[in-house]
Amino acid sequence: LYFSDIFMDPEATTLADGTYTLDSVASPFTFLPGMNIDGGITGAYVLLLQEAELKKIYYVTSGSFTLATRGDTTDFSCHLMLDSKQSYDATYSGVLIRE
């Protein structure tokens, strides 16, 4: 699961706790839908890998995710819809890599 375009408050220095919702307009607490622009993947998307080989790219078309930080631990949960009409639900608790 990748998010390449997440938008936050312009004065924030890190990704703030809260709920982020998919939107085509870049405003605080939103993220862009997955899309292919001239062969480049951007927005939110899921990569299906089998034996380290890319099999399929699913673009996120709607949904939201929530972040809650406790010290060095971040709790993440999401409910997303993919372009395949499948729902994608996930949770994670641990150190969040923010690149």
C-alpha positions as YAML, in Angstrom:
chain: A
units: angstrom
residues:
- id: 1
  name: LEU
  ca: [0.00, 0.00, 0.00]
- id: 2
  name: TYR
  ca: [1.50, 3.32, -1.08]
- id: 3
  name: PHE
  ca: [0.38, 6.91, -0.59]
- id: 4
  name: SER
  ca: [2.46, 9.32, -2.66]
- id: 5
  name: ASP
  ca: [0.33, 12.45, -2.20]
- id: 6
  name: ILE
  ca: [-0.93, 13.16, 1.33]
- id: 7
  name: PHE
  ca: [-1.84, 16.72, 2.25]
- id: 8
  name: MET
  ca: [-1.65, 18.26, 5.71]
- id: 9
  name: ASP
  ca: [-1.82, 21.63, 7.38]
- id: 10
  name: PRO
  ca: [0.76, 23.93, 5.75]
- id: 11
  name: GLU
  ca: [2.21, 24.78, 9.18]
- id: 12
  name: ALA
  ca: [2.68, 21.13, 10.23]
- id: 13
  name: THR
  ca: [6.15, 19.58, 10.11]
- id: 14
  name: THR
  ca: [5.01, 15.94, 10.36]
- id: 15
  name: LEU
  ca: [1.98, 13.94, 9.35]
- id: 16
  name: ALA
  ca: [-0.63, 14.81, 11.99]
- id: 17
  name: ASP
  ca: [-2.91, 12.38, 13.78]
- id: 18
  name: GLY
  ca: [-6.41, 12.30, 12.38]
- id: 19
  name: THR
  ca: [-8.53, 10.94, 9.56]
- id: 20
  name: TYR
  ca: [-7.45, 11.53, 5.96]
- id: 21
  name: THR
  ca: [-10.03, 11.20, 3.17]
- id: 22
  name: LEU
  ca: [-9.51, 10.65, -0.54]
- id: 23
  name: ASP
  ca: [-10.24, 13.79, -2.56]
- id: 24
  name: SER
  ca: [-9.19, 15.15, -5.93]
- id: 25
  name: VAL
  ca: [-8.57, 18.56, -4.31]
- id: 26
  name: ALA
  ca: [-5.36, 18.97, -2.32]
- id: 27
  name: SER
  ca: [-6.47, 20.28, 1.07]
- id: 28
  name: PRO
  ca: [-5.44, 19.38, 4.64]
- id: 29
  name: PHE
  ca: [-6.26, 15.81, 5.73]
- id: 30
  name: THR
  ca: [-6.77, 14.51, 2.19]
- id: 31
  name: PHE
  ca: [-4.91, 12.24, -0.20]
- id: 32
  name: LEU
  ca: [-5.16, 11.87, -3.96]
- id: 33
  name: PRO
  ca: [-6.72, 8.90, -5.75]
- id: 34
  name: GLY
  ca: [-4.41, 6.48, -7.49]
- id: 35
  name: MET
  ca: [-3.80, 7.17, -11.15]
- id: 36
  name: ASN
  ca: [-1.45, 6.59, -14.04]
- id: 37
  name: ILE
  ca: [-0.24, 9.83, -15.61]
- id: 38
  name: ASP
  ca: [1.82, 9.31, -18.75]
- id: 39
  name: GLY
  ca: [3.14, 5.98, -17.42]
- id: 40
  name: GLY
  ca: [3.87, 7.32, -13.92]
- id: 41
  name: ILE
  ca: [1.94, 6.01, -10.93]
- id: 42
  name: THR
  ca: [0.84, 8.59, -8.38]
- id: 43
  name: GLY
  ca: [-1.67, 9.00, -5.56]
- id: 44
  name: ALA
  ca: [-2.76, 5.99, -3.49]
- id: 45
  name: TYR
  ca: [-2.32, 2.48, -4.86]
- id: 46
  name: VAL
  ca: [-1.77, -1.15, -3.89]
- id: 47
  name: LEU
  ca: [0.87, -3.33, -5.53]
- id: 48
  name: LEU
  ca: [0.21, -7.07, -5.84]
- id: 49
  name: LEU
  ca: [3.52, -8.94, -5.72]
- id: 50
  name: GLN
  ca: [3.99, -12.67, -6.18]
- id: 51
  name: GLU
  ca: [7.44, -14.11, -5.57]
- id: 52
  name: ALA
  ca: [8.91, -10.57, -5.70]
- id: 53
  name: GLU
  ca: [7.35, -9.97, -9.13]
- id: 54
  name: LEU
  ca: [4.82, -7.20, -9.76]
- id: 55
  name: LYS
  ca: [1.58, -8.81, -10.92]
- id: 56
  name: LYS
  ca: [-0.97, -5.99, -10.70]
- id: 57
  name: ILE
  ca: [-1.43, -2.37, -9.66]
- id: 58
  name: TYR
  ca: [-4.74, -1.46, -8.02]
- id: 59
  name: TYR
  ca: [-5.62, 2.23, -7.83]
- id: 60
  name: VAL
  ca: [-7.48, 3.54, -4.78]
- id: 61
  name: THR
  ca: [-10.71, 5.26, -5.87]
- id: 62
  name: SER
  ca: [-12.29, 6.19, -2.51]
- id: 63
  name: GLY
  ca: [-11.89, 5.76, 1.22]
- id: 64
  name: SER
  ca: [-10.02, 7.05, 4.23]
- id: 65
  name: PHE
  ca: [-7.29, 6.21, 6.72]
- id: 66
  name: THR
  ca: [-6.68, 7.19, 10.33]
- id: 67
  name: LEU
  ca: [-3.41, 7.83, 12.17]
- id: 68
  name: ALA
  ca: [-2.93, 7.94, 15.95]
- id: 69
  name: THR
  ca: [0.54, 8.35, 17.48]
- id: 70
  name: ARG
  ca: [1.63, 7.09, 20.91]
- id: 71
  name: GLY
  ca: [5.30, 7.92, 21.45]
- id: 72
  name: ASP
  ca: [7.26, 6.16, 18.68]
- id: 73
  name: THR
  ca: [4.28, 3.95, 17.80]
- id: 74
  name: THR
  ca: [1.76, 4.87, 15.13]
- id: 75
  name: ASP
  ca: [-1.60, 3.15, 14.82]
- id: 76
  name: PHE
  ca: [-2.85, 3.11, 11.22]
- id: 77
  name: SER
  ca: [-6.16, 1.82, 9.93]
- id: 78
  name: CYS
  ca: [-7.77, 2.20, 6.53]
- id: 79
  name: HIS
  ca: [-10.88, 1.35, 4.57]
- id: 80
  name: LEU
  ca: [-10.31, 1.89, 0.86]
- id: 81
  name: MET
  ca: [-12.07, 0.98, -2.39]
- id: 82
  name: LEU
  ca: [-9.97, -0.12, -5.35]
- id: 83
  name: ASP
  ca: [-10.57, 0.32, -9.06]
- id: 84
  name: SER
  ca: [-11.32, -3.43, -9.17]
- id: 85
  name: LYS
  ca: [-14.42, -2.68, -6.99]
- id: 86
  name: GLN
  ca: [-12.81, -4.59, -4.10]
- id: 87
  name: SER
  ca: [-12.54, -3.13, -0.62]
- id: 88
  name: TYR
  ca: [-9.12, -3.00, 1.03]
- id: 89
  name: ASP
  ca: [-9.02, -2.87, 4.82]
- id: 90
  name: ALA
  ca: [-5.79, -2.84, 6.81]
- id: 91
  name: THR
  ca: [-4.40, -2.03, 10.24]
- id: 92
  name: TYR
  ca: [-0.85, -1.50, 11.45]
- id: 93
  name: SER
  ca: [0.72, -0.59, 14.76]
- id: 94
  name: GLY
  ca: [4.42, 0.18, 14.99]
- id: 95
  name: VAL
  ca: [7.07, 2.55, 13.69]
- id: 96
  name: LEU
  ca: [5.80, 4.34, 10.57]
- id: 97
  name: ILE
  ca: [8.34, 4.99, 7.81]
- id: 98
  name: ARG
  ca: [7.78, 8.52, 6.55]
- id: 99
  name: GLU
  ca: [9.73, 9.16, 3.37]
...
